[in-house]
């Protein structure tokens, strides 16, 4: 459901007031510290992935007995898999707050209006979106005095 121009304006005013009143809280709500933590986890996951690949290569190249070679190879695979999972889950975690969005006015916001998600094009029907039709019906009823 889209917000009206007045609601958007009021929301932007509230955001500006929050930033002026408590910049630390506003920074936390924007998710900058969460983004840095996710980036660190992604880099750590990539490093662990490389260590796992290294263990696999070591298991193949070194002349070890069969049991030790299998153990090092399996350990390398598990470490590699864990690193990949860590990197991928930190890249797209569902609880991750949205980055500040840049509005048409050029100001950055919290992404509250968009729900923190990129907006999808609305399905257009012959009569327009559902809420617009309902508002139009309500307006007509009020004009008729029903």
C-alpha positions in Angstrom: 0.0 0.0 0.0 1.5 3.3 -1.0 1.5 6.3 1.3 0.0 9.6 0.3 2.2 12.7 -0.3 1.2 14.1 3.1 2.1 10.9 4.8 5.5 10.7 3.0 6.2 14.3 4.0 5.3 13.6 7.6 7.5 10.5 7.7 10.5 12.5 6.3 9.9 15.2 8.9 9.9 12.5 11.7 13.1 11.0 10.2 14.9 14.4 10.2 13.7 15.1 13.8 15.1 11.7 14.9 18.5 12.4 13.2 18.7 15.8 14.8 17.6 14.5 18.3 19.6 11.3 18.5 22.2 10.8 15.6 23.5 7.6 17.2 20.1 5.9 17.3 19.5 7.1 13.7 22.8 5.5 12.6 21.8 2.3 14.3 18.4 2.3 12.6 20.1 2.9 9.3 21.9 -0.4 9.8 25.5 0.9 9.1 27.0 -1.2 11.9 25.0 -4.3 10.8 26.3 -3.8 7.2 29.9 -3.6 8.4 29.4 -6.8 10.5 27.8 -8.6 7.5 30.7 -7.5 5.3 33.2 -8.8 7.9 31.4 -12.1 8.1 31.5 -12.3 4.3 35.2 -11.7 4.1 35.8 -14.2 6.9 33.7 -16.7 5.1 35.8 -16.2 1.9 39.0 -16.6 3.9 37.7 -19.8 5.5 36.7 -21.0 2.0 40.2 -20.5 0.8 41.6 -22.3 3.8 39.4 -25.3 3.0 40.5 -25.3 -0.6 44.1 -25.2 0.6 43.5 -28.2 2.8 42.0 -30.1 -0.2 45.0 -29.3 -2.3 47.4 -30.3 0.6 45.5 -33.6 0.9 46.0 -34.3 -2.8 49.6 -33.1 -3.3 51.3 -34.5 -0.2 52.3 -38.1 -0.1 50.4 -39.2 2.9 49.0 -42.6 3.8 45.4 -43.2 2.5 43.7 -42.7 5.9 45.4 -39.4 6.7 44.8 -38.2 3.1 41.1 -39.0 3.4 40.8 -37.3 6.8 42.6 -34.1 5.6 40.5 -34.1 2.4 37.2 -34.5 4.3 38.3 -31.8 6.8 39.2 -29.5 3.9 35.8 -30.0 2.3 33.9 -29.4 5.5 35.9 -26.2 6.2 35.4 -25.1 2.6 31.6 -25.8 2.9 31.4 -23.9 6.2 33.2 -20.9 4.7 30.9 -20.8 1.7 27.8 -21.0 3.9 29.1 -18.3 6.2 29.8 -16.0 3.2 26.5 -16.6 1.5 24.3 -16.3 4.5 25.9 -13.0 5.5 25.4 -11.7 2.0 21.7 -12.1 2.0 20.4 -12.5 5.5 16.7 -11.8 5.8 16.9 -10.0 9.1 19.5 -7.6 7.7 18.2 -4.0 7.8 18.0 -2.1 4.5 20.6 0.4 3.5 19.5 4.0 3.5 17.7 4.8 0.3 18.1 7.9 -1.8 14.8 9.5 -2.6 13.9 11.6 -5.6 14.5 14.7 -3.5 18.2 13.6 -3.1 17.9 13.0 0.7 18.7 9.6 2.2 16.1 7.9 4.3 15.8 4.7 6.3 13.9 2.8 3.6 10.8 2.7 5.9 8.5 3.9 3.2 9.6 1.1 0.8 9.6 -1.5 3.6 13.4 -1.9 3.1 12.9 -3.7 -0.1 13.2 -2.6 -3.7 9.8 -1.6 -5.0 8.2 -3.9 -7.4 6.0 -2.6 -10.2 2.4 -2.8 -9.2 0.0 -4.9 -11.2 -2.2 -2.7 -13.2 -5.8 -3.6 -13.7 -8.3 -1.9 -15.8 -9.8 -0.1 -12.8 -6.5 0.8 -11.1 -5.0 -0.5 -7.9 -7.4 -1.9 -5.3 -7.0 0.9 -2.7 -7.5 3.6 -5.2 -10.8 2.0 -6.3 -11.9 1.7 -2.6 -11.0 5.3 -1.9 -13.0 6.4 -5.0 -16.0 4.4 -3.9 -15.8 5.8 -0.4 -15.5 9.4 -1.8 -18.6 8.8 -4.0 -20.6 7.5 -1.0 -19.7 10.5 1.1 -20.7 12.9 -1.7 -24.1 11.2 -2.1 -24.6 11.4 1.7 -25.0 7.6 2.2 
